[in-house]
């Protein structure tokens, strides 16, 4: 009985639990729709955080094609590749902060590729940014490499 009273007292002292504020951000992507094999291409991603801190901002490729796999990467814009997350890990993004990330890579294989990019924190609980009941917002584009 004493244990139950102690637990109840601790819970009351902690106050009401508030739901965490959802992570939100604007995402703008600039990428070419056509490319040539062995030519340097750029993928420019601008993210502006409009919610709480996003720990280890992840640019997650939700498509089978991943830009960093279809191009020999020359500049990761300060990010690292997280293959197990199908993402580029771009570090923390503070409240109200913006990052413009310019990735550079040489297209390696001819074909048409479809990319779908969404934002997610890459630390547990791995929450999506701009998440909705029907899924996280994503931007998609196609690139034809000749």
N, C-alpha and C positions, 0 to 999 in steps of 0.2 A: 504494500500500500504506500509506503514511504517513497518507493521508486516512482510510482505513478504520479504522486504529488510533485516530486522534483521535476519530472519530465513536463508535466503540465505547466509548472511555474516557469520553466525555461522557455517553453513555447510561447507563453503569454508575454514574457519579457522581450522576446525577439520581435514582437509586433506582428502585424498582419503581413502576409507574404504577397508581394505585388508581382504581377506577371512581368517578365523582363520585356523591355522595350524592343520591338522587332528591329532588325537591322535593315536599313534602307539606304539606297545610293542611286545616283544617276550613272548610266553607262553609255558611253559613246564610242563606237568602233569605226575606224577608217582602215579599209583594206582593199587591195585591188581585186577586181573580178577576173582579170586576165594576167597571166605571168608567163615567163619563158624559163625553160630549164637553164640552169647555170647563171641566172641573173638574180642579183640581190633585190629582195622585196621587203616591204615594211608592213607591219601590223601595228597600228597605233590605237591604244586603248586609254580612254580618259574616264576615271572614276571619281565621283564627288560624293563623299559620305554625308548623308543627311540624317543619320541615326546615331546610335551609340558606337563606340569603338568596334572596329572589325578586326579581330585578332587573326593574323596571318591571312590576309586577303587572298583568296584563291580565285584565279580565272580558270573556271572549270569547263572543259570541253565535254559537252554531253552528247556529241555526235561520234560516230566511228572514226571520223577524220579529225586529227589534232594538228593544228598549224605547226607546232614545234616538231612534229614527226614528219611532216611533208616538206619541211624546209631544213636545210643544214643551218643550224642556228649560229649566227655570228655575234649577236648582241641580245642578251636576255633582259636588258633594261633594269638590272639590279635584282631580278627575280631568280628563282631556282625552279627547275622542273621537278614536280612531284608526280612520278609516273603512277604510283599506286592510287592517287586521287584524280588522275587524268587532268592535272592542273598545273598552272604556273603559280608558285607561292611568292607573293609580292610583299610580304611583311605586313605589319600592322598599319591600319588606316584610322587615324584619330578622328574624333568628332569634328565635323565641318571641314575636314581636310580634303584636298584633291591630289590626285596623282595622274600624270600623263606618262604613259609607258610606251616607248617606241622599240618594238622588237624588230630585229633584222635577221633575215635568213635567205639562203639561196634555195630556190625551188629545185627539187631533185628528180621528180618523176612526172612525166606528162599524164594528163587526165583531168577529169572534173571532180572537184572535191567539195563537200558540204561541211560547213563548220557551224556549230551552235555553242555559244559561250554564255555562261551564267556566272554569278558571283556567289561565293560561299566562304565561310570561315573554315580554315583548315586545322582547327583544334577542336577537341570534343566540346560540345555535342555536335559539331559539324553542321551548324545551321546555315540555311540558304539566306542570302540577301535578297530582298524584294520577293519574299515567299508569299504565296497565296494558296487558298485551299485546292486550286487546280494545278499547282506547281509553281516553281520559281520562274521569274521573268528571265528570258534569254534573248539574245540577238543572234540572228543567223545570216549567213552569206555563203555564196558559192564562189569558187575560184577555178578557172580553167587554165591549166598549165600546158603550153605547147612547146 
